Amino acid sequence: MSARTYRVVTYGCQMNVHDSERLSGLLEDAGYVKADQDGSPDVVVFNTCAVRENADNRLYGNLGRLAPVKADRAGMQIAVGGCLAQKDRDTIVRRAPWVDVVFGTHNIGHLPALLERARVESEAQVEILESLDTFPSTLPSRRESAYAAWVAISVGCNNTCTFCIVPALRGKEKDRRPGDVLAEVEALVAEGVVEVTLLGQNVNAYGSDIGDREAFSKLLRACGRIDGLERVRFTSPHPRDFTDDVIAAMAETPNVMHQLHMPLQSGSDTVLRAMRRSYRQDRYLGIIEKVRAAMPDAALSTDIIVGFPGETDEDFEQTLHVVREARFAQAFTFQYSKRPGTPAAEMDGQIPKEVVQERYERLVALQEEISWAENRKQLGRTLEVLVAEGEGRKDDRTERLSGRAPDNRLVHFTRPEGPAPRPGDMVTVEVTYAAPHHLLAEGAPLAVRRTRAGDAWERRHAAPAAAPAGVMLGLPTVGVPAPLPAAPGGACGCD
């Protein structure tokens, strides 16, 4: 009898990607095998997000498309977990009675047992815990990347931002012990990983749970002492908790990258107050100034919400002012999305859609102009690029490869003669062209450095598993971890 196959579909932030790697590890520990992309899995797990307004629609749309597939496939199971599951609980089974398991953010370790119980009892299993059962990083993992890894240093959030529902779903902040974090990083490096991203809903508040205000900067410096670890990143810090010792640790620790993603959300003090963001414009720009003084080459990025309830034209102009002053390399911009259960959803002064759209377009145009100008400053620079997998959609057509510079800029470069560098290898190139969202190195690479990470990637792909036959479901999949967010920038999209 062949092993049952699975697929995990992930929505949302890096914390969800991290959790999905644990869900995959748990299922493989229980004897399941990852389904081929073209196959029809026996188990589909949706790891959901509740940050954006369309989260419900995306989930129920996919569940609806799966209903006839499940009806025709004996023994197929569907599980829904993550933030939306934590929030909606019994609603999911009521709206989609063909779902077998609903589990929350605090009990992902129970998934295999819940699937088995649902199979034996022929009844949907709904299990939502109100507090963390097992820290996710202690669970088995199946990482999507051989060369880069997420490492969660905390879960939960102690902030009360009025637009964000995540603290209610992830709970209060809970920190891992520094020794446990470093042991995980060392184990990853031993497997071939050369880049780690430290992850938390509010990553630089690390230490509040263990009573050490400098715990995060100490952790960064300790990562600098791990032999073989070439790049350390973190996401996402909160301006309130951003301290001078963290800036010093970034500047003084060679393998901590000069890249900072720090959510702004708004440049208006009035709006920040309404959001319950515990900093103001001067504080935010002061951090930027200190970072640039310590690391002139640092690339900065942010998250911005346009159209928060009560935002006036003058408030929006203050956001544009901060964008001009900060000169972000990249900004993740969002139109305010009303989330039931958050204080902001009940606020007066909800902004008309057409006003929000006009402001949003102005912000995007300004940031595009700045991103392009900042990227043009990279022309002529020599960069060591970590070769990535799946970063360049046009690579096959253009005969190029792609990767990330130390400051996380995306670089497309000419394939060198001879054996192609593998994902995880390092290639030294000279930048010849700049676009708003990527750099191009058109000449021959100056050097290629084969790494243990490339060896690990090669081992992983040396003997691909036979593809199981089946019907394509057309569902999204989990991608290779990218150091910068692809969805809302923080670990929950709200930091």
C-alpha positions in Angstrom: 0.0 0.0 0.0 1.5 3.4 -1.1 2.0 6.2 1.4 -0.7 8.9 1.6 0.3 12.1 0.0 -0.2 15.7 1.2 0.0 19.3 0.1 0.2 22.4 2.4 -1.2 25.6 0.9 0.0 28.8 2.7 -1.5 32.2 2.8 0.0 35.3 4.5 3.2 36.1 6.4 6.6 34.5 7.1 5.3 33.1 10.4 2.7 31.1 8.4 5.5 29.9 6.1 7.5 28.8 9.1 4.4 27.0 10.6 3.8 25.3 7.2 7.3 23.9 7.2 6.5 22.4 10.6 3.1 21.0 9.3 5.0 19.4 6.4 7.5 17.9 8.8 4.8 16.5 11.1 3.0 14.9 8.3 6.2 13.3 6.9 7.0 12.1 10.4 3.6 10.4 10.4 4.4 8.6 7.1 2.8 11.0 4.6 4.7 11.9 1.4 4.7 15.4 -0.3 2.5 15.2 -3.4 4.0 16.0 -6.7 2.9 19.4 -8.1 0.9 17.7 -10.8 -0.6 15.1 -8.5 -3.9 15.0 -6.5 -3.0 14.7 -2.8 -4.8 12.6 -0.2 -4.6 15.4 2.3 -4.8 19.2 1.6 -3.9 21.5 4.5 -4.8 25.2 4.2 -2.6 27.4 6.6 -4.6 30.6 6.6 -4.2 34.3 7.2 -6.7 36.7 8.7 -4.9 40.0 8.1 -6.5 41.1 4.8 -10.2 41.5 4.0 -10.2 38.9 1.2 -8.7 36.1 3.4 -12.2 34.5 3.9 -13.0 34.7 0.2 -9.7 33.1 -0.9 -10.2 30.2 1.6 -13.8 29.5 0.8 -13.2 29.8 -2.9 -10.5 27.1 -2.7 -12.6 25.0 -0.5 -15.5 25.2 -2.9 -13.3 24.1 -5.8 -12.1 21.2 -3.8 -15.5 19.9 -2.8 -16.2 17.9 -6.1 -12.6 16.7 -6.1 -13.1 15.3 -2.6 -16.5 13.8 -3.5 -14.9 11.8 -6.3 -11.8 10.7 -4.3 -12.4 8.2 -1.5 -10.4 8.9 1.6 -9.3 12.4 0.7 -9.1 14.8 3.7 -9.1 18.6 4.0 -7.7 20.5 7.0 -7.8 24.2 7.8 -5.4 25.8 10.2 -3.8 29.2 11.0 -5.2 32.6 12.0 -8.5 32.4 10.1 -9.2 29.0 11.6 -8.4 30.4 15.1 -10.8 33.2 14.5 -13.7 31.4 12.7 -13.6 28.1 14.5 -17.0 26.3 13.9 -17.9 28.7 11.1 -15.6 26.9 8.7 -17.3 23.5 9.1 -20.7 25.1 8.9 -19.9 26.9 5.6 -17.8 24.0 4.2 -19.1 20.8 5.9 -16.7 18.7 3.7 -13.7 20.0 5.8 -12.3 17.2 8.0 -10.1 19.1 10.5 -10.0 22.7 11.8 -7.1 23.6 14.1 -5.7 26.8 15.4 -2.4 28.7 15.7 -1.5 27.1 19.1 -1.8 23.4 18.3 -0.3 22.7 14.9 1.5 19.8 16.5 -1.9 18.0 16.8 -2.6 17.8 13.0 -1.7 14.2 12.3 -3.7 12.9 15.3 -6.7 15.1 14.3 -6.6 13.7 10.7 -6.5 10.2 12.0 -9.4 10.8 14.5 -11.5 12.4 11.7 -10.8 9.3 9.5 -11.7 6.8 12.3 -14.8 8.7 13.6 -16.0 9.9 10.1 -16.7 13.3 11.7 -15.1 16.7 11.5 -12.6 17.5 14.2 -12.4 21.1 15.5 -9.7 21.8 18.1 -8.8 25.4 19.0 -6.5 26.1 22.0 -6.3 29.5 23.7 -2.7 29.3 24.5 0.5 27.8 22.9 0.8 24.1 23.3 4.2 23.4 21.8 6.6 26.1 20.4 6.4 25.5 16.6 10.2 25.5 16.2 10.5 22.4 18.4 8.4 20.4 15.9 9.8 18.4 12.9 10.3 20.5 9.8 10.4 20.0 6.1 12.1 23.2 4.8 11.5 24.3 1.3 15.0 25.7 0.9 18.3 23.9 1.3 20.3 27.1 1.7 18.0 29.6 3.7 15.8 29.1 6.7 13.3 30.8 9.0 14.1 30.6 12.7 11.3 31.8 15.0 12.6 33.4 18.1 9.2 34.4 19.5 5.5 34.0 18.8 2.6 36.3 19.7 2.5 40.0 20.2 1.9 42.4 23.1 0.8 45.3 21.0 -2.8 46.5 20.6 -2.7 48.2 17.1 -6.3 49.1 16.3 -6.2 47.7 12.7 -4.7 44.3 13.6 -6.4 41.1 14.7 -3.3 39.0 15.0 -2.6 39.4 18.7 -6.0 38.1 19.5 -5.2 35.0 17.3 -1.6 34.4 18.1 -1.7 35.4 21.8 0.7 37.3 24.0 4.4 37.3 23.1 6.3 34.2 24.2 10.1 34.1 23.7 12.3 31.1 23.1 15.4 30.7 25.3 18.5 32.1 23.5 20.2 28.7 23.8 17.4 27.0 22.0 17.4 29.5 19.2 21.2 29.2 18.8 21.1 25.4 18.9 18.5 25.4 16.1 20.7 27.8 14.0 23.8 25.7 14.5 21.9 22.6 13.5 20.7 24.3 10.3 24.2 25.4 9.5 25.4 21.9 9.9 22.8 20.8 7.3 24.2 23.3 4.8 22.1 26.5 5.5 24.1 29.7 5.0 21.3 32.3 5.6 18.8 32.5 8.5 16.1 35.0 9.0 15.1 35.5 12.7 11.4 35.7 12.9 8.9 37.2 15.3 5.6 39.0 15.3 7.6 41.8 16.9 11.1 40.5 16.6 13.1 43.2 18.4 10.8 43.0 21.5 12.6 39.7 22.1 13.7 39.5 25.7 10.5 41.1 27.2 9.3 37.7 28.1 12.6 36.7 29.7 13.4 40.0 31.3 16.4 41.2 29.2 16.0 44.4 27.2 19.3 43.7 25.3 18.5 40.0 24.5 17.9 40.7 20.8 21.2 42.5 20.2 23.0 39.8 22.2 21.3 37.2 20.0 22.5 38.9 16.8 26.1 39.0 18.1 25.9 35.4 19.1 24.8 34.5 15.6 27.9 36.2 14.4 30.0 33.7 16.2 28.5 30.7 14.4 31.1 29.3 12.0 29.6 28.8 8.5 26.6 31.1 8.9 27.1 33.8 6.2 24.0 35.9 6.4 21.6 36.8 9.2 18.5 38.8 8.7 15.4 39.5 10.9 11.8 40.6 10.4 10.0 42.6 11.5 11.1 45.1 14.2 8.7 47.6 15.8 10.0 51.2 16.0 9.0 51.3 19.7 11.5 48.6 20.6 14.3 49.6 18.2 17.3 50.4 20.4 20.8 51.7 19.8 22.3 48.4 20.9 20.5 46.7 18.0 21.9 49.2 15.5 25.4 48.7 17.0 25.1 44.9 16.7 24.0 45.2 13.1 26.9 47.4 12.3 29.5 45.4 14.2 28.5 41.8 13.4 29.9 40.9 10.0 27.3 38.3 9.0 24.3 40.5 10.0 23.1 42.0 6.8 22.8 45.8 6.4 19.1 45.5 5.5 16.2 46.7 7.7 12.5 46.2 7.2 10.7 48.4 9.7 7.0 49.1 9.3 6.0 52.7 9.3 2.2 52.3 8.6 1.7 56.1 8.6 3.7 59.2 8.7 1.0 61.2 10.5 1.3 61.5 14.3 -2.5 61.8 14.5 -3.1 58.6 12.5 -0.3 56.8 14.4 -2.1 57.7 17.7 -5.4 56.4 16.3 -3.6 53.2 15.2 -2.1 52.9 18.8 1.3 52.8 17.3 3.6 53.8 20.2 6.0 56.1 18.2 5.7 59.2 16.2 7.2 60.6 13.0 10.3 62.1 14.7 11.1 58.8 16.5 10.8 56.8 13.3 13.0 59.2 11.2 15.5 59.3 14.1 16.0 55.6 13.9 16.5 55.8 10.2 19.1 58.5 10.7 21.0 56.4 13.3 20.9 53.3 11.0 22.3 55.3 8.1 25.0 56.9 10.2 26.2 53.5 11.4 25.6 51.7 8.0 25.6 54.1 5.1 25.1 51.2 2.7 21.9 49.9 4.5 18.8 49.2 2.4 15.6 50.1 4.2 12.1 48.9 3.5 8.7 49.3 5.1 5.0 48.7 5.3 2.5 51.6 4.8 -1.3 51.6 5.1 -3.2 54.1 3.1 -6.7 55.3 4.0 -6.9 54.5 7.7 -10.2 55.8 9.2 -10.0 59.5 9.8 -6.9 60.0 7.6 -7.0 63.6 6.1 -5.2 64.9 3.1 -2.7 66.5 5.5 -2.2 63.2 7.3 -1.4 61.6 4.0 1.0 64.3 3.0 2.9 63.5 6.2 3.2 59.9 5.0 4.6 61.2 1.7 7.0 63.4 3.6 8.4 60.4 5.6 8.8 58.4 2.4 10.8 61.2 0.8 13.0 61.6 3.9 13.6 57.9 4.5 14.2 57.0 0.9 13.2 53.4 1.2 14.6 50.9 -1.3 11.2 49.2 -1.2 7.8 49.7 0.4 4.9 47.3 0.8 1.9 49.5 0.4 -1.7 48.5 1.3 -5.1 50.1 1.2 -6.7 49.9 4.6 -8.7 46.7 5.0 -11.5 46.6 7.5 -11.2 43.5 9.7 -14.2 42.6 11.9 -13.2 42.3 15.5 -10.7 45.2 15.4 -11.3 48.6 16.9 -10.6 50.4 13.6 -13.5 48.6 11.9 -15.9 50.5 14.2 -14.2 53.9 13.9 -15.8 56.9 12.4 -14.3 58.5 9.3 -14.0 55.4 7.1 -12.5 56.8 3.9 -14.3 56.4 0.5 -12.7 53.9 -1.8 -12.0 56.4 -4.6 -10.1 58.7 -2.2 -8.0 55.7 -0.9 -7.3 54.6 -4.4 -6.1 58.1 -5.5 -3.8 58.4 -2.5 -2.5 54.8 -2.9 -1.6 55.5 -6.6 0.3 58.7 -5.6 2.2 56.8 -2.9 3.1 54.0 -5.2 4.3 56.4 -7.9 6.5 58.3 -5.4 8.0 55.1 -4.0 8.6 53.7 -7.5 10.6 56.9 -8.3 12.6 56.6 -5.1 13.3 52.9 -5.5 14.6 53.5 -9.0 16.8 56.3 -7.9 18.2 54.3 -4.9 18.9 51.3 -7.2 20.8 53.5 -9.7 23.2 54.3 -6.9 24.2 50.6 -7.1 25.6 51.0 -10.7 29.2 49.9 -10.9 29.2 48.2 -7.5 30.7 44.8 -7.1 28.3 42.5 -5.1 28.4 38.9 -3.9 25.1 37.4 -4.8 23.6 34.4 -3.1 22.1 32.3 -5.9 18.5 31.7 -5.4 15.9 29.2 -6.6 12.8 30.6 -8.3 13.6 34.3 -7.9 14.0 35.0 -11.7 10.8 34.2 -13.7 12.6 35.0 -17.0 15.9 33.3 -16.2 15.5 30.4 -18.7 14.5 32.8 -21.5 17.2 35.3 -20.8 20.0 32.8 -20.1 20.5 34.5 -16.7 20.5 33.4 -13.0 19.1 35.4 -10.1 19.9 35.9 -6.4 20.0 38.3 -3.5 22.7 40.9 -2.7 23.7 41.3 0.9 21.3 44.2 1.3 18.5 41.9 -0.1 18.2 43.6 -3.5 17.3 41.2 -6.3 20.1 40.7 -8.9 19.8 39.0 -12.3 23.2 38.1 -13.7 24.7 36.4 -16.8 25.2 32.7 -16.5 29.0 32.0 -16.2 30.7 29.6 -18.6 31.1 26.1 -17.4 29.0 24.4 -14.7 26.1 26.7 -13.6 26.3 27.9 -10.0 23.8 26.1 -7.8 21.2 27.7 -5.5 23.1 28.4 -2.3 26.4 29.2 -4.2 27.9 32.7 -4.2 28.6 34.7 -7.4 30.5 38.0 -7.5 29.1 40.4 -10.2 29.3 44.0 -11.2 26.0 45.9 -11.5 25.5 47.4 -15.0 21.8 48.3 -15.0 19.2 49.3 -12.4 15.4 49.0 -12.5 13.0 50.0 -9.7 12.7 46.4 -8.4 15.9 44.7 -9.5 19.5 45.1 -10.6 21.2 43.6 -13.6 24.8 42.4 -14.0 25.2 41.9 -17.8 29.0 41.1 -17.9 30.6 37.7 -17.1 30.6 37.0 -13.3 33.9 38.0 -11.7 34.0 34.9 -9.4 31.9 31.8 -8.4 32.2 30.4 -4.9 30.8 26.9 -4.4 29.4 26.5 -0.9 28.1 23.9 1.5 24.7 25.2 0.8 25.1 24.5 -2.9 26.2 21.0 -2.0 23.1 20.6 0.2 20.9 21.8 -2.7 22.6 19.3 -5.0 22.1 16.4 -2.6 18.4 17.3 -2.2 17.9 17.2 -6.0 20.1 14.3 -6.8 17.4 11.7 -6.6 13.9 13.2 -7.2 11.0 11.1 -6.1 8.8 9.6 -8.7 5.7 11.7 -9.4 2.5 10.2 -8.3 -0.3 10.2 -10.9 -3.4 12.3 -10.3 -5.4 15.3 -11.1 -4.0 18.8 -10.9 -5.8 20.8 -8.2 -4.5 24.2 -9.4 -3.8 25.4 -5.8 -1.1 27.8 -4.7 2.0 26.4 -3.0 4.6 27.4 -0.5 7.6 29.1 -2.1 11.3 29.3 -1.2 11.7 31.5 1.9 12.6 35.0 0.7 14.3 37.3 3.3 12.0 40.1 2.5 8.3 39.7 2.9 6.1 39.0 -0.1 2.9 39.7 1.8 2.4 42.3 4.5 5.9 43.0 5.6 5.9 41.9 9.3 5.7 38.5 10.6 2.0 39.2 10.9 1.8 42.0 8.4 1.1 44.6 11.1 4.3 45.4 13.0 
